[in-house]
């Protein structure tokens, strides 16, 4: 702070202006940037052990996505246990038509931003399409990048028993993995779109087999997406690890939603399984329209939005300007 005021003071002194004095008044009036403390002092850091304790005590686990600093901060302030930096950000934050185009570099960029806001939640990064399917070795390299470069504490990947070797390779070195079965958005083209899964006896059996495989591979939790409630409840009862539902009914051990969906921000569609806890699209749009109108009509900024200057110092400034202009004309 002192360096800032000193620098500004010297600059103004060179112009013959002595209005920036190093006192509390000037600091409050002219230096408006403040540091941000995003930590939640009322909550201990959520860890794998915390999640296991919640599961054993049968307390529902809350999971919510975040894609940048503000959304990470919302997760933090609300006390959500698991913050998922989901590849859904490709659609809700970057405007892609689906999740497939998002890259590792984009995911890591957003992961780092989220961690600046979400300090106490357990942080899970969603491995994007193409980052883990080619080989277990390549998947491990990218999982390590999520931890080292993205500051994540775990990763999530989609797929069933075919992902067994990949998950084992990642968990073997100590990186927690969250599985994801049912509707797997990265494979939506092969599934015929974003449709209900496990809705026949044979498909339900396959889901149970996949869930067991993921558990044995070492997953600490499994997301069950767009699955009939009775099937999701059955899978949950069979497993010894938490299930996190999204469109899977109330019988799972926890729930996850995409933040932009539940806040009513995403403009394209709302899945049946999502609930609008707010409708911010209209609120935000109306606020921006009001801002535009107030600027056009001169209502904003008002006096209370502007910084004052002592009358004596302002008169000195005007005198300096007038003298300067006179000198220029003389030349």
N, C-alpha and C positions, 0 to 999 in steps of 0.2 A: 504493500500500500504506500509506504513512504517513498519508495523508488518511483512509483507511478506519479504521485503528486509532485515530487521533485522534478521529474522530467517535464511534466506539463507546465510547472511553474517557470522553469528555465526557458521553455519555448515562448511562453507569453511575455516573460521579462524582456526577451529580445525584441518584442514588438512594442515595448513600453507599457505593458499592461501588468498590474500588480494585484489582480483580483483573486488568484488562487493561493490562499494561505493554507499552511499546514495545520489546520485545526479540525475538530470533529465536525463542525458545521459544513465545511467545504467537502469533507470526505463523504458525508451523507448526501449532500446535494449533487455532487458531480461524479461520484463513482458508484454506479448502480449494480455492477456485476457482483454476484455472490456465489460462494462455493456451495456445492450440493452434497448433502450427506444422505446417501440412499439406503443406508443400513437400517434394519429393524431391530432396535435394541431390546425389544420385548420378546424376541424369539431366538432360540438356539438354532444353529445351522442344521438343516435337515440332511441326514445321511442315509445310506442304505440301511443302517441299523434302525433309524427312525421309521423308515417305511416298513420294515419287518415287524417292528413293535405295533404299528398301526394295524397291520394285517392280522397279527396274532390277537390283538385286542378287539378285532372286528369293527374298528373305527374306519369309516369310508375315507378313501384317499382322494384328495383333490389334485387335478392336473389341469393346467391351462397353457395354451401356447403364448409365445411372445416373439416379436421379431426385431425390436429395437430397444433403445434405452427407455423411452416413456412406457411402452407396454411391459417391459421387464419390471419397471418401477411399480406399475399397477399390480402385477403379480406379487411383488414383495409386500406392498402395503396391505394387500388383502389376505396375506398369510397362506397362500397356496403352497402345498407341499412340494409338488414337482412342476418345474417350469420347463416346458418342451419347446425348443426352437424348432418348430415343425417345418417341413418342406412346403407346407401349405402357404407359407409366406410368398412362395413364387407366384401364387394366384392373388392373395389378399393384399400383399404389399408391393409386388413388382408387376402385377398385371398380366402375367402369363395365362394362357388358356387352360393349362393344367400344370401339374407339378413336375413333369418330366424335364423341361428345359433347364431348371435351376442347377447351378454348378457348385462344385466344392468351394470354390473361391467366394461365391456369393453367400453360401451357407456359413462359412467361417467368419466372414465380415459381419453378418447379422448376429452370430453367436457372441462375438466379442462385444457388440453393442448391448445385447441383452444382459450380459454379466455385469455391466456397469450399473444396472438398475436392480436386478434380482440377485441379492447378496446371500440370503439365507435359504432360499428354495434349493432343492436338489436339481441340478441342471443337466438336461438331456438334449443332445443334438441329433436331429434326424438326418440319417445318411441319405443323400440324394441318389436318384436313379443313375446307375452306371458307376457308382463309387464302391460297390461291394459285390456285384454280381459276377464280375469277370473271373475272379479267383479269390480264395480265402486270404492269400498273401496280400493282394491288392486291397482287400477289405480291411485287413489289419493295419496296413500303412495309413489308410484314410481315417480309420478309427483313432489312431495315434494322433493324427493331425487335429482331430476334433478336440482332443485333450490338450495338446501342446499349443496349438495356434488359436483354437476357438474357446479355450478355457472351460470346456465342458467337463462334466464328471461322469458322464455315461453317454451311450449312443442308442439310437433306435433304428431298427431295420425291418423291412417287410419280408414276409415269406414264411413257409412252413418247414416241413422236414427236409426240404432240399437245401435249407440254410444251416443244417446241423453242423457241418464241418466249419463253416465260416464263423458261426457263433462261438463254437468251442475254441477256435484259434484266437478270437478277440478276448474272450473271458479268461483264457489261460494266462494272459499277461496282466490281468487285474483290471480290465476295463469293463464296467457293468454294461449289460446289454438288455434293452427292452425289446421284446418281440412284438409282432403286429400281424394278426391273421384276420380272416373274414374278408371284408372289402379292403383291398390293398390298392390305394389310389394310383400308385406308380404302375400298376398292371391293369388299370381300368379298361384299356383298349381290348385286352384279351378276355376280360370279364363281361364285355358287352356294355360297358358304361358303369356309372356309379349305382350299382344295383344290390339288392339284398342278397346275402350269401348264406349258405348252410340251411336253406329252406326246404330241403328234401332229406329223407333219412340217410341216403348215401353221402350227400354233401356234409351233413352234420357229423357223420362218423369220421369223415376225412378231417374235419375241423378238430375233433377230439384227438385224433392221431397226431395232427400237427402241433397242437397245444402241448401234448405230452413230450414230443420231440424237442420243442423249444425249452421246456422245463429241464429235461435231461441234459440239454446242451449247455445250460447254465444261465438262462435268462433270469433276471431278478423280478420281472413283471411282464405281462403280455397284454397288449391292446387288442380288444375284440371289437371290430367295427362292422356295423350294419348286419347284425346277426339276430335271428328271432330270440326273444327274451328267454323262452324255456331252454333253448340250446346254450345260450350264454351262461345261464344259471347252472346248468348241468356241468359245463366246462369248468366253471368256477369251483364247484363242489369237488370235482375230481382232482384239481391241481393243488399243489402245496405252496404256490407262489401267488401273489396278487394278480387279479385281472382288472384291467382298466377299460371300462365300456365307453363306447361312443356310438349311439344307436343300437345298444345291446340290452336295454332295459335296466331295471333296478337291482338285478340279482348279482351284479359284479361287485368287486371289492372297492372300486373307485370309478370316477368319471373324468372324462377329458372333453373339452370343447375348444374350438378355434376362437380366439379372443374377438376377432373382428366379426365373426358370426353372432356370437352371443351379445355383442354390443350393438348389433344392427348397423354395422359400417359397410360390410361387403355388399356390393350392389348387384351382383349377377343372379344369385339364387340363394335360398336358405334351405338346407337339408331338413327333412321331416323331423329328424331326431334332435334338432337344435331348438333351444328356447331363447327368445329375445328377452334379455334382462334389462335392456335399454334400447332405444332407437336413436342412436347418435347421428345417423345419416342426416335426418331432418334438422336436428338441433344444431349440428355443425354447419350445415348449408345455410340455415337461417341466420346464424351468427355472422357468417362471412358476408352474406347479402347485406346485413345491417351495417357492417363495417364499411363496405363499398359505398353504401348510400350516405353514411355520415362523412366520409371523406369527400364525396362529390358535393355535399351540401355545406361543408365547412364546420359541421358539428364536432368532428374529431380532427385534430386533438384539441381538447379544452385546456383551460389554464392549469388545472390540476395534473395534466399529463406533460407539462413542460417544466424545465428547470429555471429557477429565478436567478437574477444577478443583482448584486447590490447597486443601488442607484448611482452612488459616487463613482464606483468602478466603471459602470456603463458610460457615464459622462466622460470619463477619461478615455475610454475606448473610442467614443464618437469624436472626441477632440483629436485623437491620434489619426483617425481615418480622414477627418477634414484637413488636417495639416498635410497628410500624405497626398491627398488629391490636389491641394493647392500647390505643393512642390512639383507634382507631375505637370500641372498646367504651366507653371513658370518655366519649365524646361522646354 
